Amino acid sequence: MAQRERAERLQIMLSPEELVILDDFRFKTRMPSRAAAVRELLKRGLAADAYPEAAFGAKSSDYGVTGNAPDGRA
């Protein structure tokens, strides 16, 4: 299989609880790394049919792996 060039680094911060959820997904789906698990979750999320727009004025800290995201734009 051809290697993909990955020239950009994306850094995210996760709480201990979010890291457990990510690792559980990784091991359940037999992903080779956390990075692969994150890429798979991104692929699945982007393929979802419907998702709300970000709320006006929302901050990055308003979003997490668990719980609800802020309400969308009115």
RODREN-972147 format. One line per 4 residues: their letters; for each residue y, z, x of N, C-alpha, C, O. Coordinates in Angstrom, 1 decimal. Layout:
# residues N
A> Y/Z/X/Y/Z/X/Y/Z/X/Y/Z/X  ...
# end
This chain:
# residues 74
MAQR> -1.2/0.0/0.9/0.0/0.0/0.0/1.2/0.0/0.9/1.3/0.7/1.9  2.2/-0.8/0.5/3.5/-0.9/1.3/4.3/0.4/1.2/4.3/1.0/0.2  4.9/0.8/2.3/5.7/2.0/2.3/7.1/1.6/1.7/7.6/0.5/1.9  7.6/2.5/0.9/8.9/2.4/0.3/10.0/3.0/1.2/9.8/4.1/1.8
ERAE> 11.1/2.3/1.4/12.2/2.9/2.1/12.9/3.9/1.3/13.3/3.6/0.2  13.1/5.1/1.8/13.8/6.2/1.1/14.9/6.7/2.0/14.7/7.6/2.8  16.0/6.0/1.9/17.1/6.3/2.8/18.1/7.4/2.3/18.9/7.9/3.1  18.0/7.8/1.1/18.8/8.8/0.5/18.1/10.1/0.3/16.9/10.1/-0.1
RLQI> 18.7/11.2/0.6/18.2/12.5/0.4/18.9/13.2/-0.8/20.1/13.1/-0.9  18.1/13.7/-1.7/18.6/14.4/-2.9/18.2/15.9/-2.8/17.0/16.2/-2.7  19.2/16.8/-2.8/18.9/18.2/-2.7/19.1/18.9/-4.0/20.2/18.7/-4.6  18.2/19.6/-4.5/18.4/20.4/-5.7/18.0/21.9/-5.4/17.2/22.1/-4.6
MLSP> 18.6/22.7/-6.2/18.2/24.2/-6.1/17.5/24.5/-7.3/17.8/24.2/-8.5  16.4/25.3/-7.2/15.5/25.7/-8.3/15.4/27.2/-8.2/15.4/27.8/-7.2  15.3/27.8/-9.4/15.0/29.2/-9.5/13.5/29.4/-9.2/12.8/28.5/-9.2  13.1/30.7/-8.9/11.7/30.9/-8.6/10.8/30.5/-9.8/9.7/30.0/-9.6
EELV> 11.3/30.7/-11.0/10.5/30.3/-12.2/10.4/28.8/-12.3/9.4/28.3/-12.7  11.5/28.1/-12.0/11.5/26.6/-12.1/10.5/26.1/-11.0/9.8/25.1/-11.2  10.5/26.7/-9.9/9.6/26.3/-8.8/8.1/26.4/-9.2/7.3/25.6/-8.8  7.8/27.5/-9.9/6.5/27.7/-10.4/6.1/26.6/-11.3/5.0/26.1/-11.3
ILDD> 7.0/26.3/-12.2/6.7/25.2/-13.2/6.5/23.9/-12.5/5.6/23.1/-12.8  7.3/23.6/-11.5/7.2/22.3/-10.7/5.8/22.3/-10.0/5.1/21.3/-10.0  5.5/23.4/-9.3/4.2/23.5/-8.6/3.0/23.4/-9.5/2.0/22.8/-9.2  3.1/24.1/-10.7/2.0/24.0/-11.7/1.8/22.5/-12.1/0.7/22.0/-12.2
FRFK> 2.9/21.8/-12.4/2.8/20.3/-12.7/2.2/19.6/-11.5/1.3/18.7/-11.7  2.7/19.9/-10.3/2.2/19.2/-9.1/0.7/19.3/-9.0/0.0/18.3/-8.8  0.2/20.5/-9.1/-1.3/20.8/-8.9/-2.1/20.2/-10.1/-3.2/19.7/-9.9  -1.6/20.4/-11.3/-2.3/19.9/-12.5/-2.4/18.4/-12.4/-3.5/17.8/-12.8
TRMP> -1.4/17.7/-11.9/-1.5/16.2/-11.9/-1.9/15.7/-10.5/-1.9/14.5/-10.2  -2.2/16.6/-9.6/-2.8/16.3/-8.3/-1.8/15.4/-7.4/-2.2/14.5/-6.7  -0.5/15.8/-7.6/0.5/15.1/-6.8/0.4/15.6/-5.3/0.1/16.7/-5.1  0.7/14.7/-4.3/0.5/15.1/-2.9/1.6/16.0/-2.4/1.4/16.6/-1.3
SRAA> 2.8/16.0/-3.1/3.9/16.8/-2.6/4.8/17.2/-3.7/4.7/16.6/-4.8  5.7/18.1/-3.5/6.7/18.4/-4.5/7.6/17.2/-4.7/8.0/17.0/-5.9  8.0/16.5/-3.7/8.8/15.3/-3.8/8.2/14.3/-4.7/8.8/13.7/-5.6  6.9/14.1/-4.6/6.2/13.1/-5.4/6.2/13.6/-6.9/6.3/12.8/-7.8
AVRE> 6.0/14.9/-7.1/6.0/15.5/-8.4/7.4/15.3/-9.1/7.5/15.0/-10.2  8.5/15.5/-8.3/9.8/15.4/-8.8/10.0/13.9/-9.2/10.6/13.6/-10.2  9.6/13.0/-8.3/9.8/11.5/-8.6/9.0/11.2/-9.9/9.5/10.4/-10.7  7.8/11.7/-10.1/7.0/11.4/-11.3/7.7/12.0/-12.5/7.7/11.3/-13.6
LLKR> 8.2/13.2/-12.4/9.0/13.8/-13.6/10.2/13.0/-13.9/10.5/12.8/-15.1  10.9/12.5/-12.9/12.1/11.6/-13.1/11.7/10.4/-13.8/12.3/9.9/-14.8  10.6/9.7/-13.4/10.1/8.5/-14.0/9.8/8.7/-15.5/10.1/7.9/-16.3  9.1/9.8/-15.7/8.7/10.2/-17.1/9.9/10.4/-18.0/10.0/10.0/-19.1
GLAA> 10.9/11.2/-17.4/12.1/11.5/-18.2/12.9/10.3/-18.5/13.4/10.1/-19.6  13.0/9.4/-17.5/13.8/8.2/-17.7/13.1/7.2/-18.7/13.8/6.4/-19.3  11.8/7.3/-18.8/11.1/6.5/-19.7/11.1/7.0/-21.2/10.6/6.3/-22.1  11.6/8.2/-21.4/11.6/8.8/-22.7/12.5/8.0/-23.6/13.5/7.4/-23.2
DAYP> 12.1/7.9/-24.9/12.8/7.1/-25.8/14.2/7.6/-26.1/15.2/6.8/-26.2  14.4/8.8/-26.3/15.7/9.4/-26.8/16.0/10.7/-26.1/15.2/11.5/-25.9  17.2/10.8/-25.6/17.7/12.0/-25.1/19.2/12.0/-25.3/19.9/11.0/-25.2  19.8/13.2/-25.5/21.2/13.3/-25.9/22.1/13.1/-24.6/21.7/13.3/-23.5
EAAF> 23.3/12.6/-24.9/24.3/12.5/-23.8/24.7/13.9/-23.4/24.5/14.9/-24.1  25.2/14.0/-22.1/25.6/15.3/-21.6/26.8/15.8/-22.4/27.6/15.0/-22.8  26.9/17.1/-22.6/28.0/17.7/-23.3/29.3/17.6/-22.5/29.3/17.7/-21.3  30.3/17.3/-23.2/31.6/17.2/-22.5/32.0/18.5/-21.8/31.9/19.6/-22.5
GAKS> 32.3/18.5/-20.6/32.7/19.7/-19.9/31.5/20.5/-19.3/31.7/21.6/-18.8  30.3/20.0/-19.5/29.1/20.7/-19.1/29.1/20.8/-17.5/29.5/19.9/-16.9  28.6/21.9/-17.0/28.4/22.1/-15.6/26.9/21.9/-15.2/26.1/22.1/-16.0  26.7/21.6/-14.0/25.4/21.5/-13.5/24.5/22.8/-13.7/23.4/22.7/-14.1
SDYG> 25.2/23.9/-13.6/24.5/25.2/-13.8/24.1/25.4/-15.3/23.3/26.3/-15.6  24.6/24.6/-16.2/24.2/24.7/-17.6/22.8/24.1/-17.9/22.3/24.3/-18.9  22.3/23.4/-16.9/21.0/22.7/-17.1/19.9/23.3/-16.3/20.2/23.7/-15.1  18.7/23.4/-16.8/17.6/24.0/-16.1/16.3/23.4/-16.5/16.3/22.6/-17.5
VTGN> 15.3/23.7/-15.9/13.9/23.2/-16.2/13.5/23.9/-17.5/12.8/23.2/-18.3  13.8/25.1/-17.7/13.4/25.9/-18.9/14.6/26.1/-19.8/15.7/26.0/-19.3  14.4/26.3/-21.0/15.5/26.6/-22.0/16.1/25.3/-22.4/15.7/24.2/-22.2  17.2/25.5/-23.2/17.9/24.4/-23.8/19.1/23.9/-22.9/19.7/24.7/-22.3
APDG> 19.3/22.6/-23.0/20.5/22.1/-22.4/21.7/22.2/-23.3/21.4/22.5/-24.5  22.9/22.1/-22.9/24.1/22.2/-23.8/24.0/21.1/-24.9/23.4/20.1/-24.6  24.6/21.4/-26.0/24.6/20.4/-27.1/25.4/19.2/-26.6/26.3/19.3/-25.7  25.0/18.0/-27.1/25.6/16.8/-26.7/27.1/16.6/-27.2/27.6/17.6/-27.9
RA> 27.6/15.5/-27.0/29.0/15.3/-27.4/29.1/15.2/-28.9/28.2/14.7/-29.6  30.2/15.7/-29.5/30.4/15.7/-30.9/30.8/14.3/-31.4/31.1/14.1/-32.6
# end
